[in-house]
Amino acid sequence: MKVHLPVREAILNRRTYEAPAEGRSEKLRLDFNENTAGCSPAVRRALAKLTTKQLAMYPEYQAPTRRIARYFGVRPEELLLTNGGDDALRVFFDTFVQSGSSILICEPTFPMYRYYAEIYGARISVLRYGSEMEFPLQGVISALRRRPSVLFIANPNNPTGTLLQKEELRRILKAATHTAVVMDEAYAEFSGFSAMPWIRKYAQLFVAKTFSKVAGLAALRLGAVIACEESLALVRRAMPPFPVNLAALVAAEAALNDRETMQRYVNGVKRLRAWFAAELEKLGVKTYPSAGNFLLENFGPSGPALFQKLEKQGILLRERSKDIGPGFVRSTIGTQSEMRRLLKSIRKEWKAPA
């Protein structure tokens, strides 16, 4: 018996998204922008209190949503919890994008925008960051005249570290009268800027958040979308009834109640980010200003060989040679001991071109 499955053309035309190799737990993990210091100890205590009866029930969302909304400084009606930050992006395709619709992105950036666009059969309009990783503001303003369904902006941008300034965002929102503007703020806590206070002024503004980075909860998959109540109500129509698991809710509340641990992590990242960039510059490595918990670097033509040597030593970085250029790499800012280990290996294995 031959079976012919009715697979959508968009699926047939793309490859499976292959995450980098597993087996990372015992290595120096500076490739995924994880919080390598770990989450608050309060999270483990809170998870340990979950009962077998609670785990056998479908989760309830109203009370946790109220408390998490209070942390973000918004109303519960302005907050939608999702199954990780990736799902916080998928809901915009479910809500606004049809086959043949256009989305606008600025590359290099987080690959999930392109990933979902390809799955949904959307047309992808692409602008490029500049040679110094400058945001292509004028190009975005011009492209918005063609009314793409969604504009995705990672702010700060991954992997460049670029931070969109307030006036730039204001100009974009004024031009985006027929476009949903998604500000992906996975790394906002490290930048000192968030667009969340603007949601009631701009109905087209949606802010995507994640608990994977500053809260250190990547394994539990919790994200959020924040927008004005009327706009978010449209997104809710595309959501399943139980999108978030109970463990993620309990962990998030415990993490948010321990703001001291998160702030200590943020302060450490900022300090080590500046120190690491300065040390690399001394070695002749080109770095780019970053507002995230990572740094983009250019080691030049000898970079790929260096990255292979580091990987053999159990040091994982995120090479960006394919999408930016040979020798580009993104390094997560880990703990002080982790960054010293990385720097020591770089000094040993790499020499600046003559």
N, C-alpha and C positions, 0 to 999 in steps of 0.2 A: 504494500500500500504506500503510495506516494502522498506526502502531505505538503501543501503549499500554504504557508502562513501569509496573511495579508499585511506584511510589514510596510510601514510608511516609508516613502522614498527618502525622507530626511534622515531616517535611521540607517537605511542601506548605504547612504552616501557619506556616512561618518564612521570613524573608528571609536572603539570603547575608550572612555577616559581612563587612562592607566595612571594611578597614583604611584609616586616613587616607591621603591622597594620597601618591603617590611623588614622586620628584624632590627629595628632601630633602638630598642629600649636600653641596651647596654652601651650604646655609642654616644658620642658627643653630638647631640641633636640641635644643630644650628641651621636647619634647612626648612623648617615649617613655621617659623615665627611663633613657636610655642612659648609659653611661660615656663622656662626650664627650672625656675625656683620652686614651682609647684603651687597648688592652690592653698588656701587657708586651712590650717588644721581643723577649724570649725566645720568645714565641709564633711570631713570623715566622721566627726562626732555626730553630725546631723543625720548622715546616711545610716549610721549604725542604729539609730533610733527607729527606723522604719519597721513596722510590724508586718507579719505575714498577711494579716487581714488587709492592711493598706495596699500591699503589693498585689492582692487579688482583686482590687477594685479599679474601675476606670478612674483616671485622675479628675479632680475638680479644679477649676481654674480661677474662679472669681476672687477668692481671697489672695492667692499668690500674685495675681495680676495687679490687684490694688497695691500691694506692698512693693512690687517691683516698679510699678508706675511712679510711686512716691519717690523711689530712689532716683529715677530719671527726671523727676520734676514735671511729669505730665499727668493727665487724667487717665483713668483706666480705659476709657473709650478711645484714647489716642494711642494705645499700646496693643500690639498683636504679637503673641509669643509663637515661635516657630521651632521646628526640629533642626536646630543648628543655623549658622549664618548662611549656608548654601541654600537652605530652604527659604530663608528670608528673601533671597534673590529670585528663586523659582516662582514665588507667588505673583511677581510682576508679569511674568510671561503668561501665567494662567489668567491673569486679569486683563492685561492690555495688549497682548501680542497674538496675532493670528498669522497663519501661513501667508507669507508675502509681506507682512508688516516690516517696517524698518526700525532697527535700534541703532543708537549711536554710542560708540565707545572710543576711548583714547588709549592707544597702546604704546608701550607695553603696560599691561595692567593685569588684574586678577583674571585668570583664564575662564572662570565659570560663567562670565557674561557671554563670551563667545560660545561656550559649551551649550548653554541653554538655548541660545539663539539658533544654533545649528539643529538641535533636537526639534525645536518648534517650527523650523522652516522659515525663519525670519531672514530678511535681508540685513546685512551687517555693514553699516557705514563706519569707517575707521579713520581716525585722525592720529597723528603720531606726536609724542612728546618730543621736545627739541633736543639738540645735541648735548645740552647741559641739563636735560630732564625738565625743561620748562613746560608748563601746561599750555596747550594750544588754544588759548582763550578765543581769539578772533575767529579761528576755524570753527569752534563750537557755536559761537553766535551765528555765524553764517549758515551752518548746517541746520540749526534749529528752524530756519525759515522754511525748510522742506518738511517740517512737522513729523519727525520720527516719533514712533509710539513711546519709546522710553530712551532716556539718556542715563547711562550708568557712569558714575564718577566715584572712584575710591579716594577717600580723603581722610588721612594721607593715602597717597597712591602706593600700591604694592605692584612692582618692586622698587620704584624710583625713590620713594620717600617724600615725593612732592606734596606740599600742602597748599590747597586752594585758599586764597585770601578772601576776606569778607566781601570786598567790593567786586571781586571777580564772580563770586557766587551770586551776588545781587544782580549783576548784569545778566547772568545766565537765566536766572529765574524770571526776570522781566521779559526775556526773549522767548521763554518756553511756555507760551500760552496754550499750546496744543500737545504738550509732551509731559509725560510723567518723569520727573527728575529724581533719580535714586542716588542719594548720598550714602555710599557704603562706608560706615565709620567703624570698621573693625579695629582700627588703631587710633581712634580719636583721643583716647585718654593720654596718649604719649605726646599729643600735639598741643593740647590746651585749647582746642577749638571744636565746637560742635554746632551743627545747624539745627539742632532740636528746638531752640527757642523761636525759630522762624516758622514752625509748622502752621501756626494759626494765621499767619499773614499770607502764606503761599500755599494754596490748596493743591498745587501740583508737586509739592515737595514731600518726599518719603525718605526717612532715615532708617537705614538697616544697621542693626547692632549685632554683636556676638558676645557670648560669655567665654569664648575659647581662648582669648588672648589675656587681657589684664586680670580676669578672674581665674584663669588657669583651669578651665573646665572643658577642654577640647574633647575629652573622651565621652562626655555626657550629652553633647550636641544640643545646645540651646541658643537660639537667636531671637531677634525681635524686629518688628517693623513699627516705626513711630511716625504718625502723620495726623493731620486734623481729622476730627471724628467723621465728617462727611466723606472724605476721600478714603479713609481706612475702611469704612463700611462697605465700599465696593470690593476691596481686597478680601474682606472676610467672607464674601460669597464664594470665593474660590478655595476656601480652607476646609479640610475634613474636620469632624467634630472633636477628635482627640489627637491633635498633632504633636503634643509634647508629653514626655513621660514624667512620672512623679519624682523619680530620683533627680532628674535635671532641675525640677522646680525647687526641691528641698535644698539641693546643693547651691543653686543660684542665690536663694535667700540667705543661706549661711555665709556665702562669700560676700554678698553685698553688706551684710551686717558687720563684717570685719573690714571696714574701709582702711584701717591702718595697714593691714597686710598688703592690700592692693596699692596704696599710695607709696609704701616702702618699695615695692617692686617698680613702680613707675619712676620714682626718684633714682633708683639704681640704674635703670635702663638709660635715662637721660645722661647720667654721669658717665657711665661706661661707653655709651654711644659716642660722646664727644672725645673721650680718652682714646678709644680704639681708632677713630677716624684720624686723630692727630698722630698716633703711632704709625698707622699705615702711610700717611703722607710723608713721614720721615723716611720711610723705606722707598718712596717713589711711586706708591700706589695711588691712582686716581680714585677719590671718593666723592660722593654726591650728598648734599645736605639732606638729612632725613628727619621726618617728624614721626616716624614709627618706631617699633622695637626691633629694627633691623637697619642694615646699612648696605647700599649698593656700591660695589667696587669694580674697578677695571684694572685687571692685572696684565692686560695686553696679550700678545700672541703666545706667551709662555704660560698663560693662566690655566688652560685646560690640563696641561701636564701637572701643574701644581695641585689642582683639585683632585686629580686621580691619586696622587701621592697622599693627600690628606685623607681621602676616603679609605685607603688601605690602612691608615693609622686609626680608623674609627672616628674620623672627624667629618661630619656631614654638613655640606653647604648646598645652597640652591643655585646651581650653575644656570646662567641666562645667556649662554653663547648663541643659542638658536634664535631667540626672539630679540636680542639687542645687538650682540656682536661677540666675536671670540674674546675670551678673557673676562667677560662680565660675570659677576657672581653676587648673590644676595646672602648676607650673613646675618642670622638672628643675633641679637644682643642677649647673651646668656648671663650667667653669674660672673663675678669677678674672676674666680678660679678658672672657669671655662674659657673666658676671653683671653686670659693669660696663656692658657695651654694652646689655644689657637694661634696666638701671636708668636709664641715660641716656635711652633712648627712652621709658620710662614717664614720667619727669619732664617730657619735652618734650610728650608727647601726652595726658597725663591730669591732670585736676584733681579734687580731692575735692569731692563735692557740698556746696553751701553749707548 
